[in-house]
């Protein structure tokens, strides 16, 4: 896979059988006040409708990239580890956010987080 388009924020999400929560989580990320972002999702072999939901979102928003685990299931730890390894090689961003599939983000989560980071990094 070639390098993903540069964005100031990369959201990395691990999924596994998350159909119950995933749609609301995806909507909350896409409604962020900070819109210069890419969302990279790695699915760990879901057997429910997770991949269908992710495909629907990626079909309508080019900022969403879905990676499938082609090996055996690994669990949340290794799913995130593989996402981080992928990001290191393929994503150029200023900030990286990790997301569970069942989080719902407030509209200003990214903006407020970056403001805090900048405040404390000065």
GROMACS elastic network, one bead per residue, 0.5 to 0.9 nm:
[ bonds ]
;  ai    aj funct       b0    kb
    1     4     6  0.84028   500
    1    90     6  0.81171   500
    2    90     6  0.69696   500
    3     6     6  0.84504   500
    3    89     6  0.76563   500
    3    91     6  0.60693   500
    3    92     6  0.81674   500
    4     7     6  0.87247   500
    4    38     6  0.83691   500
    4    65     6  0.84851   500
    4    87     6  0.89740   500
    4    90     6  0.58709   500
    4    91     6  0.53854   500
    4    92     6  0.75283   500
    5    38     6  0.78784   500
    5    63     6  0.84679   500
    5    90     6  0.89136   500
    5    91     6  0.72325   500
    5    92     6  0.75644   500
    6     9     6  0.85983   500
    6    10     6  0.87823   500
    6    37     6  0.84098   500
    6    38     6  0.80202   500
    6    91     6  0.66749   500
    6    92     6  0.51793   500
    6    93     6  0.60614   500
    7    10     6  0.66628   500
    7    36     6  0.56046   500
    7    37     6  0.51030   500
    7    38     6  0.61310   500
    7    91     6  0.82878   500
    7    92     6  0.67951   500
    7    93     6  0.52704   500
    7    94     6  0.75812   500
    7    95     6  0.89069   500
    8    36     6  0.58129   500
    8    37     6  0.60197   500
    8    38     6  0.83230   500
    8    92     6  0.79287   500
    8    95     6  0.62999   500
    8    96     6  0.86604   500
    9    34     6  0.85420   500
    9    35     6  0.85969   500
    9    36     6  0.64209   500
    9    38     6  0.64514   500
    9    39     6  0.85446   500
    9    92     6  0.87535   500
    9    93     6  0.54060   500
    9    94     6  0.59756   500
    9    96     6  0.57723   500
    9    97     6  0.74235   500
    9   110     6  0.83786   500
   10    36     6  0.88279   500
   10    37     6  0.55821   500
   10    39     6  0.58710   500
   10    40     6  0.72097   500
   10    87     6  0.84649   500
   10    91     6  0.75949   500
   10    92     6  0.81539   500
   10    93     6  0.59935   500
   10    94     6  0.79826   500
   10    95     6  0.63397   500
   10    97     6  0.62503   500
   10    98     6  0.85597   500
   11    29     6  0.85278   500
   11    37     6  0.72030   500
   11    38     6  0.61944   500
   11    40     6  0.61421   500
   11    41     6  0.81661   500
   11    95     6  0.85355   500
   11    96     6  0.58623   500
   11    98     6  0.58517   500
   11    99     6  0.67749   500
   12    38     6  0.85754   500
   12    39     6  0.60557   500
   12    40     6  0.50261   500
   12    41     6  0.58893   500
   12    42     6  0.79388   500
   12    80     6  0.78887   500
   12    83     6  0.66472   500
   12    84     6  0.77470   500
   12    87     6  0.82352   500
   12    96     6  0.72047   500
   12    97     6  0.60691   500
   12    99     6  0.59486   500
   12   100     6  0.86175   500
   13    39     6  0.74123   500
   13    40     6  0.62622   500
   13    42     6  0.63953   500
   13    43     6  0.84792   500
   13    79     6  0.89596   500
   13    80     6  0.75125   500
   13    83     6  0.78013   500
   13    97     6  0.84721   500
   13    98     6  0.59389   500
   13   100     6  0.57683   500
   13   101     6  0.65798   500
   14    40     6  0.86537   500
   14    41     6  0.57651   500
   14    42     6  0.50843   500
   14    43     6  0.60019   500
   14    44     6  0.74480   500
   14    76     6  0.68850   500
   14    79     6  0.59872   500
   14    80     6  0.59392   500
   14    83     6  0.75429   500
   14    98     6  0.83158   500
   14    99     6  0.69934   500
   14   100     6  0.60797   500
   14   101     6  0.65253   500
   15    18     6  0.61917   500
   15    22     6  0.84822   500
   15    41     6  0.70502   500
   15    42     6  0.61714   500
   15    44     6  0.61785   500
   15    45     6  0.85003   500
   15    46     6  0.76051   500
   15    50     6  0.77132   500
   15    76     6  0.79837   500
   15    79     6  0.80692   500
   15   100     6  0.71943   500
   15   101     6  0.56224   500
   15   102     6  0.89866   500
   16    19     6  0.85242   500
   16    42     6  0.87204   500
   16    43     6  0.57706   500
   16    44     6  0.53382   500
   16    45     6  0.64706   500
   16    47     6  0.81194   500
   16    48     6  0.85609   500
   16    50     6  0.72810   500
   16    75     6  0.83403   500
   16    76     6  0.82249   500
   16   101     6  0.79976   500
   17    20     6  0.80928   500
   17    43     6  0.85836   500
   17    44     6  0.84846   500
   17    45     6  0.80217   500
   17    47     6  0.62466   500
   17    48     6  0.54239   500
   17    49     6  0.72930   500
   17    50     6  0.57916   500
   17    51     6  0.87111   500
   18    21     6  0.58194   500
   18    22     6  0.55790   500
   18    23     6  0.89379   500
   18    46     6  0.78825   500
   18    48     6  0.76805   500
   18    49     6  0.79251   500
   18    50     6  0.57062   500
   18   101     6  0.61831   500
   18   102     6  0.71618   500
   19    22     6  0.52835   500
   19    23     6  0.71990   500
   19    48     6  0.66456   500
   19    49     6  0.55799   500
   19    51     6  0.85124   500
   19    52     6  0.89875   500
   19    53     6  0.72810   500
   19   101     6  0.87751   500
   20    23     6  0.76951   500
   20    24     6  0.88255   500
   20    49     6  0.89467   500
   20    50     6  0.85825   500
   20   102     6  0.81702   500
   21    24     6  0.58848   500
   21    25     6  0.64014   500
   21    26     6  0.88787   500
   21   101     6  0.66637   500
   21   102     6  0.50257   500
   21   103     6  0.78150   500
   21   104     6  0.86305   500
   22    25     6  0.50616   500
   22    26     6  0.60450   500
   22    27     6  0.85389   500
   22    50     6  0.72769   500
   22    53     6  0.75759   500
   22    54     6  0.82505   500
   22   101     6  0.55403   500
   22   102     6  0.61500   500
   22   103     6  0.83807   500
   23    26     6  0.52180   500
   23    27     6  0.61954   500
   23    28     6  0.86348   500
   23    53     6  0.69349   500
   23    54     6  0.83403   500
   23    57     6  0.86766   500
   23   101     6  0.89750   500
   24    27     6  0.51332   500
   24    28     6  0.61581   500
   24    29     6  0.87661   500
   24   102     6  0.81366   500
   24   103     6  0.83394   500
   24   104     6  0.66084   500
   25    28     6  0.51109   500
   25    29     6  0.63837   500
   25    30     6  0.87310   500
   25    99     6  0.89811   500
   25   100     6  0.85705   500
   25   101     6  0.64714   500
   25   102     6  0.61939   500
   25   103     6  0.56965   500
   25   105     6  0.70108   500
   26    29     6  0.52195   500
   26    30     6  0.62072   500
   26    31     6  0.86055   500
   26    54     6  0.85243   500
   26    57     6  0.78353   500
   26   101     6  0.82484   500
   26   104     6  0.81596   500
   27    30     6  0.51349   500
   27    31     6  0.60783   500
   27    32     6  0.88407   500
   27    57     6  0.89951   500
   27   104     6  0.84449   500
   27   105     6  0.89458   500
   28    31     6  0.51964   500
   28    32     6  0.66465   500
   28   103     6  0.86820   500
   28   104     6  0.58146   500
   28   105     6  0.53037   500
   28   106     6  0.68844   500
   28   107     6  0.67739   500
   29    32     6  0.54788   500
   29    39     6  0.84219   500
   29   104     6  0.78230   500
   29   105     6  0.63676   500
   29   106     6  0.84249   500
   29   107     6  0.77190   500
   29   109     6  0.89825   500
   30    33     6  0.87199   500
   30    35     6  0.75927   500
   30    37     6  0.89623   500
   30    39     6  0.89085   500
   30    61     6  0.89046   500
   30   107     6  0.89295   500
   31    34     6  0.83527   500
   31    35     6  0.79980   500
   31   105     6  0.89422   500
   31   106     6  0.87739   500
   31   107     6  0.61154   500
   31   108     6  0.89500   500
   32    35     6  0.62144   500
   32   105     6  0.80935   500
   32   106     6  0.76037   500
   32   108     6  0.59964   500
   32   109     6  0.72765   500
   32   110     6  0.70740   500
   32   111     6  0.81551   500
   33   107     6  0.58867   500
   33   108     6  0.56081   500
   33   109     6  0.82834   500
   33   110     6  0.76850   500
   33   111     6  0.68491   500
   34    37     6  0.73646   500
   34   107     6  0.85158   500
   34   108     6  0.73627   500
   34   109     6  0.86409   500
   34   110     6  0.63307   500
   34   111     6  0.58670   500
   35    38     6  0.87005   500
   36    63     6  0.89134   500
   37    63     6  0.68383   500
   37    93     6  0.84729   500
   38    62     6  0.84247   500
   38    64     6  0.60179   500
   38    65     6  0.76884   500
   38    91     6  0.89846   500
   38    93     6  0.88313   500
   39    63     6  0.60080   500
   39    65     6  0.61706   500
   39    66     6  0.83502   500
   40    63     6  0.82847   500
   40    64     6  0.59643   500
   40    66     6  0.59414   500
   40    67     6  0.73718   500
   40    83     6  0.79455   500
   40    87     6  0.85250   500
   41    54     6  0.83740   500
   41    64     6  0.76043   500
   41    65     6  0.62055   500
   41    67     6  0.59483   500
   41    68     6  0.83796   500
   41    83     6  0.77911   500
   42    65     6  0.85640   500
   42    66     6  0.59414   500
   42    68     6  0.56922   500
   42    69     6  0.69159   500
   42    79     6  0.69180   500
   42    80     6  0.80280   500
   42    82     6  0.82093   500
   42    83     6  0.65338   500
   43    46     6  0.65719   500
   43    50     6  0.81869   500
   43    51     6  0.75542   500
   43    66     6  0.74644   500
   43    67     6  0.62908   500
   43    68     6  0.50946   500
   43    69     6  0.59744   500
   43    79     6  0.76856   500
   44    67     6  0.89720   500
   44    68     6  0.66619   500
   44    69     6  0.51692   500
   44    70     6  0.83350   500
   44    71     6  0.86502   500
   44    72     6  0.80622   500
   44    73     6  0.56119   500
   44    74     6  0.68342   500
   44    75     6  0.71805   500
   44    76     6  0.81657   500
   44    79     6  0.65014   500
   45    51     6  0.88935   500
   45    68     6  0.70585   500
   45    69     6  0.59932   500
   45    70     6  0.77064   500
   45    71     6  0.84294   500
   45    72     6  0.76270   500
   45    73     6  0.61129   500
   45    74     6  0.89755   500
   46    49     6  0.76374   500
   46    50     6  0.63362   500
   46    51     6  0.70688   500
   46    73     6  0.89786   500
   47    50     6  0.76090   500
   47    51     6  0.84538   500
   48    51     6  0.76899   500
   48    52     6  0.86208   500
   49    52     6  0.52547   500
   49    53     6  0.62524   500
   49    54     6  0.86971   500
   50    53     6  0.52283   500
   50    54     6  0.62193   500
   50    55     6  0.86250   500
   51    55     6  0.59987   500
   51    56     6  0.85530   500
   51    66     6  0.85456   500
   51    68     6  0.87763   500
   52    55     6  0.50733   500
   52    56     6  0.62216   500
   52    57     6  0.87664   500
   53    56     6  0.51929   500
   53    57     6  0.64536   500
   53    58     6  0.87361   500
   54    57     6  0.51673   500
   54    58     6  0.60726   500
   54    59     6  0.84738   500
   54    64     6  0.85045   500
   54    65     6  0.88784   500
   54    66     6  0.70804   500
   55    58     6  0.50401   500
   55    59     6  0.59179   500
   55    60     6  0.87039   500
   55    66     6  0.76542   500
   56    59     6  0.52222   500
   56    60     6  0.66638   500
   56    61     6  0.88664   500
   57    60     6  0.54192   500
   57    61     6  0.61231   500
   57    62     6  0.87924   500
   57    64     6  0.72545   500
   58    61     6  0.51254   500
   58    62     6  0.61185   500
   58    63     6  0.74192   500
   58    64     6  0.50006   500
   58    65     6  0.65008   500
   58    66     6  0.73959   500
   59    62     6  0.70542   500
   59    64     6  0.83916   500
   60    64     6  0.88121   500
   61    64     6  0.60220   500
   62    65     6  0.75253   500
   67    83     6  0.88383   500
   68    71     6  0.89053   500
   69    72     6  0.73373   500
   69    73     6  0.74175   500
   69    74     6  0.88156   500
   69    79     6  0.83989   500
   70    73     6  0.86922   500
   71    74     6  0.84264   500
   73    79     6  0.85346   500
   74    77     6  0.75922   500
   74    78     6  0.55814   500
   74    79     6  0.63017   500
   75    78     6  0.58071   500
   75    79     6  0.59963   500
   75    80     6  0.87107   500
   76    80     6  0.61190   500
   76    81     6  0.84363   500
   77    80     6  0.54334   500
   77    81     6  0.61522   500
   77    82     6  0.86980   500
   78    82     6  0.59201   500
   78    83     6  0.83714   500
   79    82     6  0.52403   500
   79    83     6  0.62884   500
   79    84     6  0.87672   500
   80    84     6  0.61373   500
   80    85     6  0.85359   500
   80    98     6  0.82150   500
   81    84     6  0.51436   500
   81    85     6  0.61794   500
   81    86     6  0.85716   500
   82    85     6  0.50051   500
   82    86     6  0.60524   500
   82    87     6  0.84888   500
   83    86     6  0.50444   500
   83    87     6  0.60549   500
   83    88     6  0.86123   500
   84    88     6  0.61474   500
   84    89     6  0.87998   500
   85    88     6  0.51814   500
   85    89     6  0.66317   500
   85    90     6  0.87003   500
   86    89     6  0.53850   500
   86    90     6  0.58944   500
   86    91     6  0.76164   500
   87    90     6  0.51318   500
   87    92     6  0.77410   500
   87    96     6  0.89679   500
   88    91     6  0.63385   500
   88    92     6  0.79836   500
   89    92     6  0.85296   500
   93    96     6  0.69426   500
   95   114     6  0.79846   500
   97   110     6  0.82481   500
   99   102     6  0.82934   500
   99   103     6  0.69101   500
  100   103     6  0.56639   500
  101   104     6  0.85908   500
  105   108     6  0.80064   500
  105   109     6  0.62284   500
  105   110     6  0.87558   500
  106   109     6  0.53215   500
  106   110     6  0.86518   500
  107   110     6  0.79243   500
  107   111     6  0.85936   500
  108   111     6  0.52137   500
  108   112     6  0.58221   500
  108   113     6  0.82480   500
  109   112     6  0.54093   500
  109   113     6  0.59842   500
  109   114     6  0.85912   500
  110   113     6  0.51150   500
  110   114     6  0.61187   500
  110   115     6  0.85476   500
  111   114     6  0.53218   500
  111   115     6  0.61940   500
  111   116     6  0.87376   500
  112   115     6  0.50525   500
  112   116     6  0.62451   500
  112   117     6  0.86440   500
  113   116     6  0.51738   500
  113   117     6  0.62082   500
  113   118     6  0.86695   500
  114   118     6  0.61015   500
  114   119     6  0.84378   500
  115   118     6  0.51771   500
  115   119     6  0.60610   500
  115   120     6  0.87357   500
  116   120     6  0.62419   500
  116   121     6  0.84349   500
  117   120     6  0.53628   500
  117   121     6  0.59380   500
  117   122     6  0.87120   500
  118   121     6  0.50405   500
  118   122     6  0.63026   500
  119   122     6  0.58063   500
